[in-house]
């Protein structure tokens, strides 16, 4: 799990930091590599640049893959109805298939794709965070 | 109508809106409170507020009217209105929140560092905002005229005045509470009557939606025509009708064929097939592109994302919005379908937008239940006008106060609100002939052809330059605006020119993307030097922030 740093965005009341005993040796020992990588990210060294490019590419690829799912799943319907008119006459429980697909089924489908995106995008970010904060091994 | 519950219901919605606004006023203290509610609103509240703001007159009234008139082909409107949030989630939500910008012009300056691009974006925010505000105010005028018999300007002025005062005095924090309340009100206002309507339909022996002989009048009906049309009566007589004409039908009479309406059961029930009309298929895909990609470019939708605490919260909020909006869009279709049975006279009068408010009375009769449900639906419709207008006004006033007036003070914001509210009010009073759903669809097309490419390329492509962005917005957005002006003001067209101007997105969106990419590649040297730092800021999780 990533270390939770104070969030710059939230304007709510932040509890005052707890008093802690500082031992210099412990500070210098822990997380030096992670600190260095984070500094690299901020200073735009080549390593940091490559890491961010990788994250952006992964997130974009994910978004494009899921848009393709929607483009085929929903965008294919007008074309499908147009070339196979008999599909439009098919009824399920007295309701024509196009009405069911567009009026009802499309919404859970969209929500499902969105849910998958949120999960996978957060996983990409977690992977990135782990990579940046990974201690020396 | 003589329904004495309607006016109290509308007054109650308006008072609650104003009341919550004043409750929020006590909390709003600084300019930052005003504009983005201090970014401390919980995802659930925020999602309900986004949903409440988004479900406009076009969603609440327009979709049911279109379904009544055209049938299955227009189901792409609700699907696209919901899918717009998926596109927003996939490509924009989290990075936009992380950018830390307040408004769309802010994002332009932050990403591309160009003052001139900022001014261009400001102009487009104001244009889209006003284009979207006019039909909301019109819808208010028409609804109040339908249910309470007031003159058209009363409803438009009422909504304009309430919204302007509320935004000017309370800012966005107040609006967040108001919008969240109005989402649930709108859902209830459609969901509860639909249960009674379904039971009534059962009790009536499940009359067929598309009887083999075409729709018939269930009771003796007198229709006052609102729009010029050509009717084909059952005996083959063709008759031109004008606004103000009165036609009388006995119970059991078949509904005459109306020009431009899918009266034939098969046209209404089945999707347009290949071969008979390629323009129909082009129009469908154009509509899909405009609604899927236009949502992310609507100024009042975007400004909401700045109220999330961080990028991950923005993503989760968007998912909740998608679910809330999707649940709502199951309902208007049912009103359109039942309207085929209980209010076929609207096909003849041309006032199909009124189907949602008239259906409870028509199906359930003038008893107390029927009148109470009619009042509930009218209250929901008013919630729709109030909430969408509030959101639009907040974002238009936001850019006017920061970019046109050039001061960030609370006083400047109030002045900007009055300016932003006055212009569409004057327009709405003078153009009452526009079709509500059509104008809203055009606003989506303009947004999809200007801000969508700007946001998507700005967030994901390092090569975007200020000149490329400006050229794409001007050419793509300009072409879409041209199509809007031709449709609204120009002469009536037919054939392909009509299709290309009433549903422009299928050519203006690819045009905008192409120009933006091509000009950016040609001016590669102008790419901002700090693009790497911007990308870092847009895409890295907040947990890593230093």
Contacts between the chains, C-beta under 8 A, distances in Angstrom:
chain1	res1	chain2	res2	distance
A	2	B	541	7.6
A	2	B	543	4.4
A	2	B	544	7.8
A	3	B	543	7.2
A	4	B	543	6.7
A	5	B	542	7.8
A	5	B	543	6.1
A	5	B	544	7.6
A	5	B	545	6.3
A	5	B	546	8.0
A	7	B	309	6.3
A	7	B	310	5.9
A	7	B	542	5.8
A	7	B	545	7.8
A	8	B	542	7.2
A	8	B	545	5.8
A	9	B	39	5.6
A	9	B	308	7.9
A	9	B	309	4.8
A	9	B	310	5.1
A	9	B	542	7.1
A	10	B	39	7.1
A	10	B	40	6.2
A	10	B	309	4.5
A	10	B	310	7.6
A	11	B	38	4.7
A	11	B	39	5.9
A	11	B	40	4.8
A	12	B	40	5.2
A	38	B	544	6.2
A	38	B	546	6.4
A	41	B	536	6.2
A	41	B	540	7.0
A	41	B	544	7.1
A	42	B	536	7.5
A	42	B	546	6.0
A	44	B	532	5.0
A	44	B	533	6.3
A	44	B	536	7.4
A	48	B	536	7.6
A	49	B	532	5.8
A	52	B	532	7.3
A	52	B	535	5.8
A	52	B	536	5.2
A	52	B	539	6.5
A	52	B	540	6.6
A	53	B	535	7.9
A	55	B	539	5.6
A	55	B	540	6.9
A	56	B	460	6.9
A	56	B	535	6.1
A	56	B	539	5.1
A	59	B	539	6.5
A	60	B	460	5.1
A	63	B	90	4.1
A	63	B	91	5.5
A	66	B	90	6.0
A	67	B	87	7.4
A	67	B	90	6.0
A	70	B	83	6.9
A	70	B	86	6.6
A	74	B	79	6.8
A	74	B	83	7.0
A	74	B	288	7.7
A	75	B	285	7.7
A	75	B	288	6.5
A	78	B	76	7.8
A	78	B	271	6.8
A	78	B	281	6.0
A	78	B	284	4.6
A	78	B	285	6.6
A	78	B	288	7.6
A	79	B	281	7.4
A	81	B	270	7.9
A	81	B	271	3.8
A	81	B	272	7.8
A	81	B	273	7.1
A	82	B	271	7.2
A	82	B	272	7.0
A	82	B	273	5.6
A	82	B	274	3.8
A	82	B	281	5.7
A	83	B	274	5.4
A	85	B	270	7.0
A	85	B	273	4.4
A	85	B	274	7.8
A	88	B	72	7.8
A	88	B	269	7.9
A	88	B	270	4.2
A	88	B	271	5.2
A	88	B	273	7.5
A	89	B	270	6.8
A	96	B	72	7.3
A	96	B	269	5.9
A	96	B	270	7.0
A	98	B	72	5.1
A	98	B	75	7.7
A	98	B	270	7.2
A	98	B	271	5.1
A	99	B	72	5.8
A	99	B	75	7.1
A	99	B	269	8.0
A	99	B	333	7.8
A	102	B	72	6.9
A	102	B	75	3.9
A	102	B	76	6.9
A	102	B	79	5.6
A	103	B	75	5.4
A	103	B	78	7.7
A	103	B	330	7.2
A	103	B	333	4.6
A	104	B	330	6.5
A	106	B	79	4.7
A	106	B	82	7.6
A	106	B	83	7.8
A	107	B	79	7.7
A	107	B	82	6.0
A	107	B	326	3.5
A	107	B	327	7.4
A	107	B	329	6.4
A	107	B	330	6.7
A	108	B	326	7.4
A	110	B	79	7.9
A	110	B	82	5.8
A	110	B	83	5.5
A	110	B	85	7.9
A	110	B	86	5.1
A	110	B	322	6.2
A	110	B	326	6.3
A	111	B	319	7.5
A	111	B	322	5.6
A	111	B	323	5.2
A	111	B	326	5.8
A	113	B	86	6.2
A	114	B	85	7.6
A	114	B	86	5.3
A	114	B	89	5.3
A	114	B	318	7.3
A	114	B	319	4.8
A	114	B	322	5.0
A	115	B	319	6.3
A	117	B	86	8.0
A	117	B	89	6.1
A	117	B	90	5.8
A	117	B	315	8.0
A	118	B	89	7.4
A	118	B	315	5.3
A	118	B	316	6.3
A	118	B	319	5.3
A	121	B	94	7.2
A	121	B	315	6.6
A	122	B	312	6.5
A	122	B	315	7.6
A	125	B	312	7.6
A	125	B	540	8.0
A	125	B	541	4.3
A	126	B	541	8.0
A	128	B	540	7.1
A	128	B	541	6.9
A	129	B	541	5.7
A	129	B	543	5.6
A	129	B	544	6.2
A	132	B	544	6.1
A	133	B	544	7.7
